[in-house]
Amino acid sequence: MGKGHGCARKSGDLTVLSETDTGILALAVELNAAVMTDDFAVQNTAQRLEIPVIPILQRRAKKRTWKYRCTGCGRFWSAPGECQICGAEILRAKSGKKY
């Protein structure tokens, strides 16, 4: 699932995908199959891998790239965690651009 991890890392979805999610994506690539899911992170990564996505009950996810922003000082970081400047939590935030 190296290619999938790379796509998920670029989009910012890697931190929210479970091992099961990445396994399903790897299987879909291997079998050249579609993925049926309402999970937006799985849909976003699948679209980047050019895997067909079939939403179940929700709307189809828009392709997004995520950033990580400090909840205290507002600085952007490359990963979630604790801000090295102010010590506040760093959370995933929309980057504004869509894929």
Backbone torsions as a table, in degrees:
resi	resn	phi	psi	omega
1	MET	NA	26.3	-179.6
2	GLY	-58.4	-46.2	179.9
3	LYS	-64.1	-40.0	179.4
4	GLY	-65.0	-41.7	177.8
5	HIS	-64.1	-38.4	178.5
6	GLY	-63.5	-44.1	178.8
7	CYS	-65.5	-41.7	179.9
8	ALA	-67.6	-36.3	178.1
9	ARG	-66.7	-44.4	179.9
10	LYS	-62.6	-37.7	-177.9
11	SER	-82.2	-17.1	-178.2
12	GLY	90.4	9.7	-178.1
13	ASP	-91.4	-10.2	-173.8
14	LEU	-57.8	-36.5	-176.5
15	THR	-71.9	-17.1	-179.1
16	VAL	-107.4	-4.8	177.4
17	LEU	-85.8	133.6	177.0
18	SER	-84.6	171.5	175.8
19	GLU	-61.0	-37.5	177.4
20	THR	-64.5	-43.0	178.0
21	ASP	-57.9	-49.3	-178.6
22	THR	-66.5	-32.5	176.4
23	GLY	-66.2	-40.5	178.5
24	ILE	-65.4	-41.6	178.5
25	LEU	-64.5	-41.4	178.0
26	ALA	-63.0	-41.3	178.8
27	LEU	-65.3	-40.1	178.4
28	ALA	-62.8	-39.5	177.4
29	VAL	-65.5	-46.2	-178.0
30	GLU	-61.6	-41.2	-176.6
31	LEU	-93.0	-2.1	-175.6
32	ASN	53.8	48.9	-175.0
33	ALA	-114.3	162.0	175.0
34	ALA	-82.7	159.7	177.2
35	VAL	-115.1	127.8	175.0
36	MET	-102.6	113.8	-178.3
37	THR	-161.7	154.7	171.9
38	ASP	-105.1	-0.3	-179.6
39	ASP	-74.9	116.2	-175.5
40	PHE	-65.7	-34.8	179.1
41	ALA	-66.7	-41.0	177.4
42	VAL	-65.9	-43.4	178.9
43	GLN	-62.1	-44.2	-178.8
44	ASN	-61.4	-45.4	179.8
45	THR	-68.1	-40.9	178.9
46	ALA	-61.4	-42.2	179.6
47	GLN	-62.8	-38.2	178.1
48	ARG	-68.3	-28.8	177.2
49	LEU	-87.1	2.8	-178.6
50	GLU	60.7	35.8	174.0
51	ILE	-92.9	129.3	176.6
52	PRO	-60.7	138.3	-178.4
53	VAL	-118.6	132.7	176.1
54	ILE	-120.1	107.8	177.1
55	PRO	-68.5	149.7	-178.1
56	ILE	-91.0	-65.5	-179.7
57	LEU	-120.9	-21.9	-177.8
58	GLN	-91.3	170.1	173.6
59	ARG	-71.0	162.1	177.4
60	ARG	-70.1	139.0	179.1
61	ALA	-71.7	144.6	173.2
62	LYS	-83.7	145.0	177.0
63	LYS	-66.9	129.7	-178.6
64	ARG	-135.6	154.8	168.1
65	THR	-114.9	130.9	-177.2
66	TRP	-103.7	150.5	172.7
67	LYS	-118.5	172.8	176.3
68	TYR	-120.6	123.8	-174.9
69	ARG	-124.0	139.1	177.7
70	CYS	-70.4	132.6	179.8
71	THR	-76.5	-13.2	-180.0
72	GLY	-94.7	-64.6	-174.1
73	CYS	-96.6	-12.7	176.3
74	GLY	85.6	3.4	178.9
75	ARG	-69.4	152.4	177.7
76	PHE	-96.1	143.6	-179.2
77	TRP	-132.3	168.0	-177.8
78	SER	-88.5	-10.7	-178.4
79	ALA	-153.8	158.9	177.0
80	PRO	-72.0	166.3	178.8
81	GLY	147.0	-139.8	179.6
82	GLU	-114.4	133.8	-178.5
83	CYS	-64.7	129.7	179.3
84	GLN	-74.7	-14.9	-178.6
85	ILE	-90.4	-53.0	-174.1
86	CYS	-115.5	-9.9	177.3
87	GLY	86.0	-0.1	179.4
88	ALA	-77.7	168.5	-178.8
89	GLU	-75.6	139.9	176.2
90	ILE	-101.4	123.7	-177.6
91	LEU	-121.2	160.3	177.8
92	ARG	-70.7	136.2	179.6
93	ALA	-140.9	150.4	177.5
94	LYS	-62.6	140.9	-179.0
95	SER	-86.8	-13.9	-178.0
96	GLY	97.7	-32.4	178.1
97	LYS	-96.1	145.3	179.2
98	LYS	-106.3	110.3	178.2
99	TYR	40.0	NA	NA
